[in-house]
Amino acid sequence: MRAVAPEVSLNTEIGFEEDLMRRIIAGTMDLALMYSPRQGAGIQVEHLFDETLILVGRDPDQLAPDDDYVYVDWGPTFYAQHRKVYPDLERPAQTANIGWLGLQLILASGGTCFVPERVAAAYLRGGCLHSVPGSPTLCLPAYVVYPTQSESNVLESALRVLRALVSERAMVPDAGRGALDPGMPSGGSGG
């Protein structure tokens, strides 16, 4: 965005969906990226891409979630898929409400957690994380949310740039190093 519109001031932050949605409705935020948006009057929810979540850990011999598993709350879509593939995993010993935090926990202390494949790619290449063999991949849709009526001159430009970045990332064979890398869409439920 800065390359296209250097005069625009960007404010980037991690937040929970409810707070981000309130700010969009109030007109104090132009757009937000999130995994679990709510539809509402005056709000446009646009699907951007599908995130692939993979189970990773520091131990290359890790086989499945165990006592060191960190459950990241990626939202209701993730919960439903996770419950289907791990029906007996009632209460993980550790939980995180933001994906970045889950990743930091396993990097520092070991264990496993689900993270976006594009975020894990550099850690996998560097050997500090390993994919858990035989574990499922889960799909999590990512959305951009913005007001349907806006007085912002730069919103359309920002949306064009964002869509182009997503499109460009989809065309690159090793998208793990793309422009959207290491960030995760903002928003609670893990985002």
Buried (B, 14 or more C-beta within 10 A) or exposed (E): BEEEBEEBEEEEEBBBBEBBBEBBBEEEBBBBBBBBBEEEEEBBBEEBBEBBBBBBBBBEEBEEBBEBBBBBBBBEBBBEBBEEEBEEBEEBEBBBBBBBBBBBBBBEEEBBBBBBBBBBBBBBEEEEBBBBEEBBEBEBBBBBBBBEEBEBEBBEBBBEBBEEBBEEBEEEEEBBEBBBBBBBBBBBBBB
